[in-house]
């Protein structure tokens, strides 16, 4: 599993395919990060934890 931002989602999937792991679960978080408040970052992080847990359970986030 890996985590990437929306700006790099396509690249992340391409890299996974190139490395022979086209089914690599990827948790995607919104881009950009800069300029966000602490509360916004906290909400993004909390959602990312939920998404990672779903991916680990074999579910789609």
PDB file of N, CA, C, O and CB in Angstrom:
ATOM      1  N   UNK A   1       0.837  -1.161   0.000  1.00  0.00           N
ATOM      2  CA  UNK A   1       0.000   0.000   0.000  1.00  0.00           C
ATOM      3  C   UNK A   1       0.886   1.229   0.000  1.00  0.00           C
ATOM      4  O   UNK A   1       1.994   1.232   0.535  1.00  0.00           O
ATOM      5  CB  UNK A   1      -0.954  -0.005   1.199  1.00  0.00           C
ATOM      6  N   UNK A   2       0.361   2.265  -0.616  1.00  0.00           N
ATOM      7  CA  UNK A   2       1.044   3.548  -0.590  1.00  0.00           C
ATOM      8  C   UNK A   2       0.015   4.649  -0.438  1.00  0.00           C
ATOM      9  O   UNK A   2      -1.183   4.431  -0.617  1.00  0.00           O
ATOM     10  CB  UNK A   2       1.892   3.757  -1.866  1.00  0.00           C
ATOM     11  N   UNK A   3       0.498   5.833  -0.106  1.00  0.00           N
ATOM     12  CA  UNK A   3      -0.353   7.008   0.047  1.00  0.00           C
ATOM     13  C   UNK A   3       0.198   8.074  -0.884  1.00  0.00           C
ATOM     14  O   UNK A   3       1.402   8.328  -0.903  1.00  0.00           O
ATOM     15  CB  UNK A   3      -0.401   7.512   1.544  1.00  0.00           C
ATOM     16  N   UNK A   4      -0.681   8.695  -1.654  1.00  0.00           N
ATOM     17  CA  UNK A   4      -0.238   9.800  -2.502  1.00  0.00           C
ATOM     18  C   UNK A   4      -1.353  10.835  -2.603  1.00  0.00           C
ATOM     19  O   UNK A   4      -2.501  10.573  -2.243  1.00  0.00           O
ATOM     20  CB  UNK A   4       0.170   9.292  -3.915  1.00  0.00           C
ATOM     21  N   UNK A   5      -0.994  11.999  -3.093  1.00  0.00           N
ATOM     22  CA  UNK A   5      -1.996  13.051  -3.253  1.00  0.00           C
ATOM     23  C   UNK A   5      -2.647  12.931  -4.627  1.00  0.00           C
ATOM     24  O   UNK A   5      -2.139  12.239  -5.509  1.00  0.00           O
ATOM     25  CB  UNK A   5      -1.358  14.456  -3.070  1.00  0.00           C
ATOM     26  N   UNK A   6      -3.762  13.605  -4.795  1.00  0.00           N
ATOM     27  CA  UNK A   6      -4.489  13.548  -6.059  1.00  0.00           C
ATOM     28  C   UNK A   6      -3.605  13.965  -7.232  1.00  0.00           C
ATOM     29  O   UNK A   6      -3.765  13.447  -8.338  1.00  0.00           O
ATOM     30  CB  UNK A   6      -5.725  14.439  -5.995  1.00  0.00           C
ATOM     31  N   UNK A   7      -2.687  14.881  -7.009  1.00  0.00           N
ATOM     32  CA  UNK A   7      -1.807  15.345  -8.081  1.00  0.00           C
ATOM     33  C   UNK A   7      -0.879  14.238  -8.577  1.00  0.00           C
ATOM     34  O   UNK A   7      -0.398  14.305  -9.709  1.00  0.00           O
ATOM     35  CB  UNK A   7      -0.982  16.533  -7.603  1.00  0.00           C
ATOM     36  N   UNK A   8      -0.619  13.226  -7.757  1.00  0.00           N
ATOM     37  CA  UNK A   8       0.324  12.176  -8.120  1.00  0.00           C
ATOM     38  C   UNK A   8      -0.326  10.797  -8.236  1.00  0.00           C
ATOM     39  O   UNK A   8       0.368   9.786  -8.346  1.00  0.00           O
ATOM     40  CB  UNK A   8       1.432  12.123  -7.107  1.00  0.00           C
ATOM     41  N   UNK A   9      -1.641  10.760  -8.211  1.00  0.00           N
ATOM     42  CA  UNK A   9      -2.353   9.488  -8.271  1.00  0.00           C
ATOM     43  C   UNK A   9      -2.053   8.744  -9.576  1.00  0.00           C
ATOM     44  O   UNK A   9      -1.775   7.545  -9.546  1.00  0.00           O
ATOM     45  CB  UNK A   9      -3.861   9.720  -8.131  1.00  0.00           C
ATOM     46  N   UNK A  10      -2.103   9.420 -10.693  1.00  0.00           N
ATOM     47  CA  UNK A  10      -1.832   8.772 -11.975  1.00  0.00           C
ATOM     48  C   UNK A  10      -0.406   8.242 -12.017  1.00  0.00           C
ATOM     49  O   UNK A  10      -0.173   7.120 -12.468  1.00  0.00           O
ATOM     50  CB  UNK A  10      -2.068   9.748 -13.134  1.00  0.00           C
ATOM     51  N   UNK A  11       0.546   9.039 -11.552  1.00  0.00           N
ATOM     52  CA  UNK A  11       1.938   8.611 -11.511  1.00  0.00           C
ATOM     53  C   UNK A  11       2.114   7.410 -10.578  1.00  0.00           C
ATOM     54  O   UNK A  11       2.839   6.470 -10.904  1.00  0.00           O
ATOM     55  CB  UNK A  11       2.837   9.771 -11.062  1.00  0.00           C
ATOM     56  N   UNK A  12       1.460   7.441  -9.435  1.00  0.00           N
ATOM     57  CA  UNK A  12       1.552   6.338  -8.486  1.00  0.00           C
ATOM     58  C   UNK A  12       1.046   5.035  -9.084  1.00  0.00           C
ATOM     59  O   UNK A  12       1.662   3.985  -8.902  1.00  0.00           O
ATOM     60  CB  UNK A  12       0.773   6.664  -7.228  1.00  0.00           C
ATOM     61  N   UNK A  13      -0.070   5.098  -9.794  1.00  0.00           N
ATOM     62  CA  UNK A  13      -0.613   3.894 -10.425  1.00  0.00           C
ATOM     63  C   UNK A  13       0.305   3.410 -11.550  1.00  0.00           C
ATOM     64  O   UNK A  13       0.500   2.206 -11.721  1.00  0.00           O
ATOM     65  CB  UNK A  13      -2.030   4.166 -10.974  1.00  0.00           C
ATOM     66  N   UNK A  14       0.865   4.341 -12.310  1.00  0.00           N
ATOM     67  CA  UNK A  14       1.791   3.966 -13.383  1.00  0.00           C
ATOM     68  C   UNK A  14       3.040   3.297 -12.804  1.00  0.00           C
ATOM     69  O   UNK A  14       3.517   2.299 -13.344  1.00  0.00           O
ATOM     70  CB  UNK A  14       2.188   5.208 -14.218  1.00  0.00           C
ATOM     71  N   UNK A  15       3.560   3.837 -11.722  1.00  0.00           N
ATOM     72  CA  UNK A  15       4.742   3.254 -11.075  1.00  0.00           C
ATOM     73  C   UNK A  15       4.437   1.853 -10.555  1.00  0.00           C
ATOM     74  O   UNK A  15       5.252   0.941 -10.691  1.00  0.00           O
ATOM     75  CB  UNK A  15       5.228   4.153  -9.921  1.00  0.00           C
ATOM     76  N   UNK A  16       3.267   1.691  -9.963  1.00  0.00           N
ATOM     77  CA  UNK A  16       2.879   0.370  -9.452  1.00  0.00           C
ATOM     78  C   UNK A  16       2.832  -0.643 -10.592  1.00  0.00           C
ATOM     79  O   UNK A  16       3.328  -1.761 -10.455  1.00  0.00           O
ATOM     80  CB  UNK A  16       1.506   0.438  -8.738  1.00  0.00           C
ATOM     81  N   UNK A  17       2.232  -0.249 -11.722  1.00  0.00           N
ATOM     82  CA  UNK A  17       2.184  -1.144 -12.891  1.00  0.00           C
ATOM     83  C   UNK A  17       3.586  -1.457 -13.392  1.00  0.00           C
ATOM     84  O   UNK A  17       3.906  -2.607 -13.692  1.00  0.00           O
ATOM     85  CB  UNK A  17       1.351  -0.515 -14.025  1.00  0.00           C
ATOM     86  N   UNK A  18       4.424  -0.419 -13.481  1.00  0.00           N
ATOM     87  CA  UNK A  18       5.792  -0.608 -13.986  1.00  0.00           C
ATOM     88  C   UNK A  18       6.590  -1.555 -13.094  1.00  0.00           C
ATOM     89  O   UNK A  18       7.483  -2.257 -13.570  1.00  0.00           O
ATOM     90  CB  UNK A  18       6.513   0.743 -14.086  1.00  0.00           C
ATOM     91  N   UNK A  19       6.269  -1.575 -11.811  1.00  0.00           N
ATOM     92  CA  UNK A  19       6.973  -2.438 -10.872  1.00  0.00           C
ATOM     93  C   UNK A  19       6.298  -3.802 -10.708  1.00  0.00           C
ATOM     94  O   UNK A  19       6.679  -4.600  -9.852  1.00  0.00           O
ATOM     95  CB  UNK A  19       7.074  -1.755  -9.528  1.00  0.00           C
ATOM     96  N   UNK A  20       5.288  -4.051 -11.547  1.00  0.00           N
ATOM     97  CA  UNK A  20       4.631  -5.348 -11.536  1.00  0.00           C
ATOM     98  C   UNK A  20       3.581  -5.530 -10.467  1.00  0.00           C
ATOM     99  O   UNK A  20       3.224  -6.663 -10.142  1.00  0.00           O
ATOM    100  CB  UNK A  20       5.633  -6.390 -11.385  1.00  0.00           C
ATOM    101  N   UNK A  21       3.076  -4.442  -9.910  1.00  0.00           N
ATOM    102  CA  UNK A  21       2.069  -4.540  -8.851  1.00  0.00           C
ATOM    103  C   UNK A  21       0.888  -3.631  -9.188  1.00  0.00           C
ATOM    104  O   UNK A  21       0.604  -2.667  -8.477  1.00  0.00           O
ATOM    105  CB  UNK A  21       2.678  -4.161  -7.466  1.00  0.00           C
ATOM    106  N   UNK A  22       0.210  -3.957 -10.283  1.00  0.00           N
ATOM    107  CA  UNK A  22      -0.874  -3.096 -10.755  1.00  0.00           C
ATOM    108  C   UNK A  22      -2.065  -3.050  -9.803  1.00  0.00           C
ATOM    109  O   UNK A  22      -2.918  -2.172  -9.926  1.00  0.00           O
ATOM    110  CB  UNK A  22      -1.336  -3.559 -12.107  1.00  0.00           C
ATOM    111  N   UNK A  23      -2.132  -3.977  -8.865  1.00  0.00           N
ATOM    112  CA  UNK A  23      -3.231  -3.986  -7.897  1.00  0.00           C
ATOM    113  C   UNK A  23      -2.863  -3.347  -6.568  1.00  0.00           C
ATOM    114  O   UNK A  23      -3.571  -3.519  -5.576  1.00  0.00           O
ATOM    115  CB  UNK A  23      -3.686  -5.397  -7.658  1.00  0.00           C
ATOM    116  N   UNK A  24      -1.764  -2.613  -6.545  1.00  0.00           N
ATOM    117  CA  UNK A  24      -1.318  -1.959  -5.315  1.00  0.00           C
ATOM    118  C   UNK A  24      -2.398  -1.012  -4.793  1.00  0.00           C
ATOM    119  O   UNK A  24      -2.818  -0.108  -5.516  1.00  0.00           O
ATOM    120  CB  UNK A  24       0.000  -1.190  -5.557  1.00  0.00           C
ATOM    121  N   UNK A  25      -2.850  -1.196  -3.565  1.00  0.00           N
ATOM    122  CA  UNK A  25      -3.823  -0.264  -3.003  1.00  0.00           C
ATOM    123  C   UNK A  25      -3.161   1.093  -2.765  1.00  0.00           C
ATOM    124  O   UNK A  25      -2.053   1.179  -2.236  1.00  0.00           O
ATOM    125  CB  UNK A  25      -4.419  -0.820  -1.682  1.00  0.00           C
ATOM    126  N   UNK A  26      -3.861   2.141  -3.165  1.00  0.00           N
ATOM    127  CA  UNK A  26      -3.345   3.497  -2.985  1.00  0.00           C
ATOM    128  C   UNK A  26      -4.392   4.334  -2.259  1.00  0.00           C
ATOM    129  O   UNK A  26      -5.520   4.489  -2.726  1.00  0.00           O
ATOM    130  CB  UNK A  26      -2.973   4.143  -4.355  1.00  0.00           C
ATOM    131  N   UNK A  27      -3.999   4.866  -1.116  1.00  0.00           N
ATOM    132  CA  UNK A  27      -4.851   5.819  -0.399  1.00  0.00           C
ATOM    133  C   UNK A  27      -4.532   7.197  -0.961  1.00  0.00           C
ATOM    134  O   UNK A  27      -3.376   7.620  -0.969  1.00  0.00           O
ATOM    135  CB  UNK A  27      -4.618   5.760   1.174  1.00  0.00           C
ATOM    136  N   UNK A  28      -5.549   7.887  -1.424  1.00  0.00           N
ATOM    137  CA  UNK A  28      -5.351   9.175  -2.088  1.00  0.00           C
ATOM    138  C   UNK A  28      -5.879  10.295  -1.204  1.00  0.00           C
ATOM    139  O   UNK A  28      -7.001  10.232  -0.701  1.00  0.00           O
ATOM    140  CB  UNK A  28      -6.050   9.200  -3.470  1.00  0.00           C
ATOM    141  N   UNK A  29      -5.055  11.318  -1.022  1.00  0.00           N
ATOM    142  CA  UNK A  29      -5.449  12.480  -0.228  1.00  0.00           C
ATOM    143  C   UNK A  29      -5.446  13.712  -1.123  1.00  0.00           C
ATOM    144  O   UNK A  29      -4.726  13.752  -2.121  1.00  0.00           O
ATOM    145  CB  UNK A  29      -4.498  12.679   0.991  1.00  0.00           C
ATOM    146  N   UNK A  30      -6.249  14.723  -0.774  1.00  0.00           N
ATOM    147  CA  UNK A  30      -6.368  15.912  -1.615  1.00  0.00           C
ATOM    148  C   UNK A  30      -5.062  16.709  -1.699  1.00  0.00           C
ATOM    149  O   UNK A  30      -4.300  16.795  -0.736  1.00  0.00           O
ATOM    150  CB  UNK A  30      -7.473  16.803  -1.088  1.00  0.00           C
ATOM    151  N   UNK A  31      -4.838  17.272  -2.852  1.00  0.00           N
ATOM    152  CA  UNK A  31      -3.681  18.127  -3.110  1.00  0.00           C
ATOM    153  C   UNK A  31      -4.218  19.523  -3.373  1.00  0.00           C
ATOM    154  O   UNK A  31      -5.297  19.628  -3.957  1.00  0.00           O
ATOM    155  CB  UNK A  31      -2.812  17.599  -4.323  1.00  0.00           C
ATOM    156  N   UNK A  32      -3.577  20.561  -3.003  1.00  0.00           N
ATOM    157  CA  UNK A  32      -2.283  20.675  -2.334  1.00  0.00           C
ATOM    158  C   UNK A  32      -2.434  20.668  -0.813  1.00  0.00           C
ATOM    159  O   UNK A  32      -3.538  20.770  -0.277  1.00  0.00           O
ATOM    160  CB  UNK A  32      -1.571  21.948  -2.780  1.00  0.00           C
ATOM    161  N   UNK A  33      -1.303  20.546  -0.146  1.00  0.00           N
ATOM    162  CA  UNK A  33      -1.289  20.559   1.314  1.00  0.00           C
ATOM    163  C   UNK A  33      -1.030  21.959   1.852  1.00  0.00           C
ATOM    164  O   UNK A  33      -1.580  22.353   2.881  1.00  0.00           O
ATOM    165  CB  UNK A  33      -0.234  19.593   1.843  1.00  0.00           C
ATOM    166  N   UNK A  34      -0.204  22.690   1.160  1.00  0.00           N
ATOM    167  CA  UNK A  34       0.196  24.021   1.623  1.00  0.00           C
ATOM    168  C   UNK A  34      -0.992  24.956   1.755  1.00  0.00           C
ATOM    169  O   UNK A  34      -1.929  24.919   0.957  1.00  0.00           O
ATOM    170  CB  UNK A  34       1.215  24.622   0.677  1.00  0.00           C
ATOM    171  N   UNK A  35      -0.932  25.778   2.761  1.00  0.00           N
ATOM    172  CA  UNK A  35      -1.981  26.770   2.969  1.00  0.00           C
ATOM    173  C   UNK A  35      -3.210  26.251   3.690  1.00  0.00           C
ATOM    174  O   UNK A  35      -4.170  26.996   3.887  1.00  0.00           O
ATOM    175  CB  UNK A  35      -2.392  27.323   1.669  1.00  0.00           C
ATOM    176  N   UNK A  36      -3.199  25.012   4.079  1.00  0.00           N
ATOM    177  CA  UNK A  36      -4.350  24.456   4.799  1.00  0.00           C
ATOM    178  C   UNK A  36      -4.212  24.722   6.295  1.00  0.00           C
ATOM    179  O   UNK A  36      -3.109  24.772   6.839  1.00  0.00           O
ATOM    180  CB  UNK A  36      -4.483  22.936   4.532  1.00  0.00           C
ATOM    181  N   UNK A  37      -5.339  24.888   6.930  1.00  0.00           N
ATOM    182  CA  UNK A  37      -5.335  25.096   8.374  1.00  0.00           C
ATOM    183  C   UNK A  37      -5.070  23.771   9.081  1.00  0.00           C
ATOM    184  O   UNK A  37      -5.171  22.700   8.483  1.00  0.00           O
ATOM    185  CB  UNK A  37      -6.678  25.708   8.848  1.00  0.00           C
ATOM    186  N   UNK A  38      -4.730  23.863  10.356  1.00  0.00           N
ATOM    187  CA  UNK A  38      -4.516  22.638  11.144  1.00  0.00           C
ATOM    188  C   UNK A  38      -5.765  21.765  11.146  1.00  0.00           C
ATOM    189  O   UNK A  38      -5.677  20.540  11.064  1.00  0.00           O
ATOM    190  CB  UNK A  38      -4.118  22.986  12.591  1.00  0.00           C
ATOM    191  N   UNK A  39      -6.906  22.393  11.238  1.00  0.00           N
ATOM    192  CA  UNK A  39      -8.164  21.639  11.256  1.00  0.00           C
ATOM    193  C   UNK A  39      -8.380  20.916   9.932  1.00  0.00           C
ATOM    194  O   UNK A  39      -8.814  19.764   9.922  1.00  0.00           O
ATOM    195  CB  UNK A  39      -9.350  22.575  11.548  1.00  0.00           C
ATOM    196  N   UNK A  40      -8.087  21.571   8.828  1.00  0.00           N
ATOM    197  CA  UNK A  40      -8.226  20.918   7.525  1.00  0.00           C
ATOM    198  C   UNK A  40      -7.277  19.727   7.407  1.00  0.00           C
ATOM    199  O   UNK A  40      -7.668  18.662   6.928  1.00  0.00           O
ATOM    200  CB  UNK A  40      -7.959  21.920   6.391  1.00  0.00           C
ATOM    201  N   UNK A  41      -6.043  19.906   7.840  1.00  0.00           N
ATOM    202  CA  UNK A  41      -5.065  18.826   7.792  1.00  0.00           C
ATOM    203  C   UNK A  41      -5.513  17.676   8.687  1.00  0.00           C
ATOM    204  O   UNK A  41      -5.374  16.510   8.319  1.00  0.00           O
ATOM    205  CB  UNK A  41      -3.671  19.332   8.218  1.00  0.00           C
ATOM    206  N   UNK A  42      -6.044  18.000   9.849  1.00  0.00           N
ATOM    207  CA  UNK A  42      -6.546  16.964  10.761  1.00  0.00           C
ATOM    208  C   UNK A  42      -7.669  16.156  10.097  1.00  0.00           C
ATOM    209  O   UNK A  42      -7.679  14.928  10.184  1.00  0.00           O
ATOM    210  CB  UNK A  42      -7.053  17.602  12.080  1.00  0.00           C
ATOM    211  N   UNK A  43      -8.602  16.828   9.445  1.00  0.00           N
ATOM    212  CA  UNK A  43      -9.711  16.136   8.781  1.00  0.00           C
ATOM    213  C   UNK A  43      -9.204  15.249   7.645  1.00  0.00           C
ATOM    214  O   UNK A  43      -9.675  14.125   7.467  1.00  0.00           O
ATOM    215  CB  UNK A  43     -10.729  17.153   8.241  1.00  0.00           C
ATOM    216  N   UNK A  44      -8.247  15.759   6.883  1.00  0.00           N
ATOM    217  CA  UNK A  44      -7.661  14.960   5.799  1.00  0.00           C
ATOM    218  C   UNK A  44      -6.982  13.725   6.375  1.00  0.00           C
ATOM    219  O   UNK A  44      -7.142  12.624   5.849  1.00  0.00           O
ATOM    220  CB  UNK A  44      -6.646  15.800   4.977  1.00  0.00           C
ATOM    221  N   UNK A  45      -6.225  13.902   7.451  1.00  0.00           N
ATOM    222  CA  UNK A  45      -5.517  12.781   8.074  1.00  0.00           C
ATOM    223  C   UNK A  45      -6.500  11.757   8.628  1.00  0.00           C
ATOM    224  O   UNK A  45      -6.287  10.552   8.485  1.00  0.00           O
ATOM    225  CB  UNK A  45      -4.593  13.283   9.195  1.00  0.00           C
ATOM    226  N   UNK A  46      -7.565  12.223   9.252  1.00  0.00           N
ATOM    227  CA  UNK A  46      -8.558  11.303   9.802  1.00  0.00           C
ATOM    228  C   UNK A  46      -9.209  10.487   8.689  1.00  0.00           C
ATOM    229  O   UNK A  46      -9.418   9.283   8.844  1.00  0.00           O
ATOM    230  CB  UNK A  46      -9.628  12.075  10.593  1.00  0.00           C
ATOM    231  N   UNK A  47      -9.530  11.132   7.574  1.00  0.00           N
ATOM    232  CA  UNK A  47     -10.129  10.413   6.447  1.00  0.00           C
ATOM    233  C   UNK A  47      -9.130   9.434   5.845  1.00  0.00           C
ATOM    234  O   UNK A  47      -9.505   8.340   5.423  1.00  0.00           O
ATOM    235  CB  UNK A  47     -10.618  11.401   5.374  1.00  0.00           C
ATOM    236  N   UNK A  48      -7.868   9.824   5.804  1.00  0.00           N
ATOM    237  CA  UNK A  48      -6.832   8.942   5.266  1.00  0.00           C
ATOM    238  C   UNK A  48      -6.721   7.668   6.108  1.00  0.00           C
ATOM    239  O   UNK A  48      -6.554   6.579   5.560  1.00  0.00           O
ATOM    240  CB  UNK A  48      -5.472   9.673   5.218  1.00  0.00           C
ATOM    241  N   UNK A  49      -6.811   7.797   7.420  1.00  0.00           N
ATOM    242  CA  UNK A  49      -6.766   6.629   8.298  1.00  0.00           C
ATOM    243  C   UNK A  49      -7.941   5.691   7.988  1.00  0.00           C
ATOM    244  O   UNK A  49      -7.769   4.474   7.931  1.00  0.00           O
ATOM    245  CB  UNK A  49      -6.796   7.066   9.788  1.00  0.00           C
ATOM    246  N   UNK A  50      -9.113   6.254   7.793  1.00  0.00           N
ATOM    247  CA  UNK A  50     -10.296   5.453   7.455  1.00  0.00           C
ATOM    248  C   UNK A  50     -10.074   4.751   6.112  1.00  0.00           C
ATOM    249  O   UNK A  50     -10.367   3.564   5.969  1.00  0.00           O
ATOM    250  CB  UNK A  50     -11.576   6.345   7.402  1.00  0.00           C
ATOM    251  N   UNK A  51      -9.557   5.492   5.135  1.00  0.00           N
ATOM    252  CA  UNK A  51      -9.323   4.914   3.809  1.00  0.00           C
ATOM    253  C   UNK A  51      -8.288   3.786   3.870  1.00  0.00           C
ATOM    254  O   UNK A  51      -8.466   2.750   3.231  1.00  0.00           O
ATOM    255  CB  UNK A  51      -8.860   6.003   2.827  1.00  0.00           C
ATOM    256  N   UNK A  52      -7.224   3.978   4.621  1.00  0.00           N
ATOM    257  CA  UNK A  52      -6.193   2.949   4.754  1.00  0.00           C
ATOM    258  C   UNK A  52      -6.779   1.698   5.405  1.00  0.00           C
ATOM    259  O   UNK A  52      -6.499   0.582   4.968  1.00  0.00           O
ATOM    260  CB  UNK A  52      -4.997   3.477   5.580  1.00  0.00           C
ATOM    261  N   UNK A  53      -7.584   1.877   6.439  1.00  0.00           N
ATOM    262  CA  UNK A  53      -8.214   0.728   7.112  1.00  0.00           C
ATOM    263  C   UNK A  53      -9.100  -0.039   6.131  1.00  0.00           C
ATOM    264  O   UNK A  53      -9.100  -1.270   6.130  1.00  0.00           O
ATOM    265  CB  UNK A  53      -9.049   1.197   8.336  1.00  0.00           C
ATOM    266  N   UNK A  54      -9.846   0.670   5.308  1.00  0.00           N
ATOM    267  CA  UNK A  54     -10.703   0.014   4.314  1.00  0.00           C
ATOM    268  C   UNK A  54      -9.849  -0.747   3.311  1.00  0.00           C
ATOM    269  O   UNK A  54     -10.149  -1.895   2.985  1.00  0.00           O
ATOM    270  CB  UNK A  54     -11.594   1.048   3.586  1.00  0.00           C
ATOM    271  N   UNK A  55      -8.791  -0.120   2.820  1.00  0.00           N
ATOM    272  CA  UNK A  55      -7.922  -0.788   1.851  1.00  0.00           C
ATOM    273  C   UNK A  55      -7.296  -2.043   2.448  1.00  0.00           C
ATOM    274  O   UNK A  55      -7.186  -3.064   1.769  1.00  0.00           O
ATOM    275  CB  UNK A  55      -6.826   0.167   1.370  1.00  0.00           C
ATOM    276  N   UNK A  56      -6.890  -1.976   3.697  1.00  0.00           N
ATOM    277  CA  UNK A  56      -6.308  -3.147   4.361  1.00  0.00           C
ATOM    278  C   UNK A  56      -7.326  -4.273   4.517  1.00  0.00           C
ATOM    279  O   UNK A  56      -6.970  -5.451   4.534  1.00  0.00           O
ATOM    280  CB  UNK A  56      -5.755  -2.757   5.730  1.00  0.00           C
ATOM    281  N   UNK A  57      -8.597  -3.893   4.632  1.00  0.00           N
ATOM    282  CA  UNK A  57      -9.673  -4.885   4.762  1.00  0.00           C
ATOM    283  C   UNK A  57     -10.159  -5.381   3.401  1.00  0.00           C
ATOM    284  O   UNK A  57     -11.068  -6.207   3.324  1.00  0.00           O
ATOM    285  CB  UNK A  57     -10.846  -4.289   5.540  1.00  0.00           C
ATOM    286  N   UNK A  58      -9.543  -4.870   2.323  1.00  0.00           N
ATOM    287  CA  UNK A  58      -9.931  -5.285   0.991  1.00  0.00           C
ATOM    288  C   UNK A  58     -11.142  -4.552   0.427  1.00  0.00           C
ATOM    289  O   UNK A  58     -11.730  -4.979  -0.566  1.00  0.00           O
ATOM    290  CB  UNK A  58     -10.203  -6.729   0.999  1.00  0.00           C
ATOM    291  N   UNK A  59     -11.504  -3.453   1.065  1.00  0.00           N
ATOM    292  CA  UNK A  59     -12.640  -2.642   0.623  1.00  0.00           C
ATOM    293  C   UNK A  59     -12.146  -1.428  -0.148  1.00  0.00           C
ATOM    294  O   UNK A  59     -10.973  -1.062  -0.071  1.00  0.00           O
ATOM    295  CB  UNK A  59     -13.501  -2.199   1.826  1.00  0.00           C
ATOM    296  N   UNK A  60     -13.049  -0.816  -0.887  1.00  0.00           N
ATOM    297  CA  UNK A  60     -12.716   0.428  -1.575  1.00  0.00           C
ATOM    298  C   UNK A  60     -13.037   1.591  -0.647  1.00  0.00           C
ATOM    299  O   UNK A  60     -14.066   1.591   0.030  1.00  0.00           O
ATOM    300  CB  UNK A  60     -13.493   0.558  -2.926  1.00  0.00           C
ATOM    301  N   UNK A  61     -12.144   2.590  -0.620  1.00  0.00           N
ATOM    302  CA  UNK A  61     -12.408   3.746   0.249  1.00  0.00           C
ATOM    303  C   UNK A  61     -13.524   4.630  -0.294  1.00  0.00           C
ATOM    304  O   UNK A  61     -13.865   5.641   0.320  1.00  0.00           O
ATOM    305  CB  UNK A  61     -11.142   4.574   0.420  1.00  0.00           C
TER     306      UNK A  61
END
